[in-house]
Amino acid sequence: MFNEDVSNEIASFYNSLTIEKEDFALPLTELLQSRLVVTERKRNGEIVGVAGISRGNSFFIVVRRECQNQKIGQKLTKKVIDLARGKNYHYLALNVFQSNSKAIHIYRKFGFKIIFTNLISSRKNCFMILPLDFQGALYKNLISIIYKWHLHSIVRSLQKLIKRFFP
């Protein structure tokens, strides 16, 4: 997907991350196979942030820890959203740990909505969707309805079990 030099630069950036990898779950191989990737660089050309879209319209972003709080994440997010709209994507989806309140705040500013939360590796995770057009809005609503219906059916099943064993 990328020329060899860009792939090597992104791989070098990814491999240099330490703490950031705790909140960034995308493996390097998947990042390099992504359909759309943008980078943010320092003046000297060093990559300080990468964002893009991997399979399943999954939005991803990682910014080097020492470069955070400089609006790099917002720049990268805007670039990806603009490119996705230009390529006629209907929606973007992402997972973010609930404890990452700064990221959730930024995603909400761009219009992402939390559809549901769940546990991943004993950490609360938020699944968010950004509809980019009418079809994307329908998709977001459909996922939300299915998730709520699924929860409702689980609750009903649990209630039946409780009544059966504890009459």
SVG drawing of the C-alpha trace seen along z (x, -y; Angstrom):
<svg xmlns="http://www.w3.org/2000/svg" viewBox="-42 -23 57 46">
<polyline fill="none" stroke="black" stroke-width="0.4" points="0.0,0.0 2.8,-2.4 6.2,-2.8 9.0,-1.1 10.4,-4.3 7.1,-5.4 6.4,-1.9 9.8,-1.9 9.2,-5.4 5.8,-4.4 7.2,-1.1 10.1,-3.0 7.6,-5.4 5.4,-2.5 8.3,-0.6 9.5,-3.7 6.2,-3.9 6.2,-2.6 3.5,-3.9 1.3,-4.9 0.9,-1.2 -1.0,-0.6 -4.0,-2.6 -3.3,-1.8 -4.4,1.7 -3.7,1.8 -0.9,4.2 1.8,2.8 0.9,5.2 -2.7,4.0 -1.6,0.3 0.6,0.9 -2.3,2.5 -4.7,-0.3 -6.8,-1.8 -6.0,-5.4 -3.2,-6.7 -2.1,-10.3 0.9,-11.4 1.9,-14.6 5.6,-15.5 7.9,-17.8 9.8,-20.4 12.7,-18.1 10.5,-15.5 10.1,-13.1 6.7,-11.5 5.0,-12.5 1.5,-11.1 -0.3,-8.7 -4.0,-8.3 -6.1,-6.5 -8.8,-3.9 -8.2,-0.2 -10.5,2.6 -14.2,2.2 -14.0,-1.6 -12.1,-1.6 -10.6,-4.9 -7.2,-4.8 -4.9,-7.5 -1.7,-7.5 0.4,-10.6 3.7,-10.4 3.2,-11.0 5.6,-14.0 3.8,-15.6 0.3,-15.3 -1.7,-18.4 -0.5,-20.3 -3.7,-19.8 -1.9,-17.2 -4.6,-14.6 -7.3,-17.1 -5.3,-17.9 -5.0,-14.2 -8.6,-13.5 -9.8,-16.3 -7.5,-15.1 -8.9,-11.6 -12.5,-12.7 -12.1,-15.0 -10.3,-12.3 -13.0,-9.8 -15.8,-12.1 -13.9,-12.7 -13.7,-9.0 -17.4,-8.5 -17.1,-6.6 -20.5,-6.4 -19.2,-6.3 -16.1,-5.8 -16.0,-3.7 -13.6,-3.5 -12.9,-1.9 -11.4,-4.0 -10.9,-3.2 -13.4,-5.0 -10.5,-6.3 -9.1,-8.2 -11.4,-11.2 -9.3,-13.6 -9.6,-11.5 -13.4,-10.9 -13.8,-14.7 -12.0,-15.3 -14.0,-12.5 -17.3,-14.0 -16.2,-17.5 -15.9,-15.9 -19.4,-14.3 -18.6,-10.7 -21.3,-9.2 -20.9,-6.5 -23.0,-3.5 -22.1,-1.2 -19.5,-0.4 -18.1,3.0 -15.1,4.6 -11.9,5.4 -9.1,6.9 -10.9,5.7 -10.9,2.1 -14.1,0.3 -14.1,-0.4 -16.4,-2.8 -17.5,-1.9 -18.1,-5.2 -19.4,-5.9 -19.3,-9.1 -21.9,-9.1 -20.5,-10.9 -23.7,-10.8 -27.3,-9.7 -26.4,-6.0 -23.9,-6.3 -26.5,-7.8 -28.8,-4.8 -26.0,-2.4 -25.3,-4.1 -28.9,-3.9 -29.2,-0.3 -26.1,0.7 -27.5,-1.2 -30.9,0.6 -29.4,4.0 -27.1,3.5 -30.0,2.3 -32.2,5.2 -29.4,7.6 -29.0,6.2 -32.8,6.3 -32.9,10.0 -30.0,10.8 -31.8,9.1 -35.0,11.0 -33.1,14.3 -31.5,13.5 -34.8,12.6 -36.2,16.0 -33.3,17.8 -33.6,16.0 -37.3,16.7 -36.6,20.4 -34.0,20.9 -35.3,18.4 -39.1,18.6"/>
</svg>
